[in-house]
Amino acid sequence: MRSKPGTNIVARLAVLVALVIITAVAVVTAPGPKPPAPRITGEIQHFSLLRNPRAPADFTFVDAKGRSQSLAAFRGRVVLVNFWATWCAPCVKEMPALDRLAGRLKGRPFALVALNVDREGAARATPFLSRLGLQNIAMYLDPRGRAQRALKVRALPSSILFDAKGREVGRLTGPAEWDAPEAVALIEHFLAAR
């Protein structure tokens, strides 16, 4: 059975129109180019940015009320986990900058999880934060070092940055002025990539 003249042309034209529409929709809905990672300079020059973000080891810690917490509770937010202790002079030095960073990004999809590792827990850390006059740092504790071991943190202070999917994107061992422009630009980069 032969098709009528022009039927093949109409069918081919319909396929062509469908392909043009599909291509146009794909172009319009495709995500834009990923912004390049910010330059790691200045205060965060020793920050190790991972080429391929990796899922963190499962770890838990406790909040000021003694309730168990995990990184999963912060999913959807960029999270900076900072390990510190009251006896660690470089930790104490960077705490005000962390407090300013948390205040600056308040209301944004960002969380600062400053994990105190003092064995005495809140009994030691709470009065210490009060004496420093820090108002934007929530109390989180790791007195038994479980989170510290799970994340292979060997020195204080140490900071680990997680993207909104809960993947580790980099870390810094040592203190930093976390409210410096280059540090804020690093966090803003991952906020924009959410």
Backbone hydrogen bonds, N-H to C=O, Kabsch-Sander energy under -0.5 kcal/mol:
donor,donor_aa,acceptor,acceptor_aa,energy
7,T,4,K,-2.0
10,V,6,G,-2.3
11,A,7,T,-2.5
12,R,8,N,-2.8
13,L,9,I,-2.5
14,A,10,V,-2.4
15,V,11,A,-2.2
16,L,12,R,-2.4
17,V,13,L,-2.5
18,A,14,A,-2.3
19,L,15,V,-2.4
20,V,16,L,-2.2
21,I,17,V,-2.3
22,I,18,A,-2.5
23,T,19,L,-2.4
24,A,20,V,-2.3
25,V,21,I,-2.5
26,A,22,I,-2.3
27,V,23,T,-2.2
28,V,24,A,-2.3
29,T,25,V,-2.4
30,A,26,A,-1.1
41,T,39,R,-1.0
44,I,41,T,-1.9
45,Q,42,G,-1.9
47,F,44,I,-2.6
48,S,171,R,-3.3
49,L,47,F,-0.9
50,L,169,V,-3.0
54,R,168,E,-1.9
61,F,69,Q,-1.8
62,V,141,L,-2.4
63,D,67,R,-2.1
64,A,139,M,-0.9
66,G,63,D,-2.2
69,Q,61,F,-3.4
71,L,59,F,-0.7
73,A,70,S,-1.4
74,F,71,L,-2.2
75,R,72,A,-1.5
76,G,164,A,-2.6
77,R,74,F,-1.8
78,V,109,P,-2.7
79,V,162,F,-2.0
80,L,111,A,-2.5
81,V,79,V,-0.6
81,V,160,I,-3.0
82,N,80,L,-0.6
82,N,113,V,-2.3
83,F,158,S,-3.2
84,W,115,L,-2.3
88,C,85,A,-1.1
89,A,87,W,-0.8
92,V,88,C,-2.4
93,K,89,A,-2.2
94,E,90,P,-1.7
95,M,91,C,-1.3
98,L,94,E,-2.0
99,D,95,M,-2.5
100,R,96,P,-2.3
101,L,97,A,-2.4
102,A,98,L,-2.6
103,G,99,D,-2.1
104,R,100,R,-2.6
105,L,101,L,-2.1
106,K,103,G,-0.9
108,R,105,L,-2.1
110,F,108,R,-2.6
111,A,78,V,-2.5
113,V,80,L,-2.7
113,V,111,A,-0.6
114,A,112,L,-0.7
115,L,82,N,-3.0
115,L,113,V,-0.9
116,N,114,A,-0.7
116,N,140,Y,-2.7
117,V,84,W,-2.5
121,G,118,D,-1.5
123,A,120,E,-1.1
124,R,121,G,-1.3
125,A,121,G,-2.4
126,T,122,A,-2.2
128,F,124,R,-1.1
129,L,125,A,-2.6
130,S,126,T,-2.1
131,R,127,P,-2.5
132,L,128,F,-1.7
133,G,129,L,-0.6
133,G,130,S,-1.0
134,L,129,L,-1.8
138,A,136,N,-0.7
140,Y,114,A,-1.0
140,Y,138,A,-0.6
141,L,62,V,-3.3
142,D,116,N,-3.1
145,G,142,D,-1.5
149,R,145,G,-2.4
150,A,146,R,-2.7
151,L,147,A,-2.3
152,K,149,R,-1.3
153,V,148,Q,-2.8
154,R,152,K,-0.6
158,S,83,F,-1.2
159,S,172,L,-3.0
160,I,81,V,-3.0
161,L,170,G,-2.7
162,F,79,V,-3.1
163,D,167,R,-2.6
166,G,163,D,-2.1
168,E,54,R,-3.6
169,V,161,L,-3.0
170,G,161,L,-1.1
171,R,48,S,-1.5
172,L,159,S,-2.8
174,G,157,P,-3.3
174,G,172,L,-0.6
178,W,176,A,-1.4
180,A,177,E,-2.2
183,A,180,A,-0.6
184,V,180,A,-2.5
185,A,181,P,-2.5
186,L,182,E,-1.6
187,I,183,A,-1.9
188,E,184,V,-3.0
189,H,185,A,-2.1
190,F,186,L,-1.3
191,L,187,I,-2.1
192,A,188,E,-2.6
193,A,189,H,-1.2
194,R,191,L,-1.1
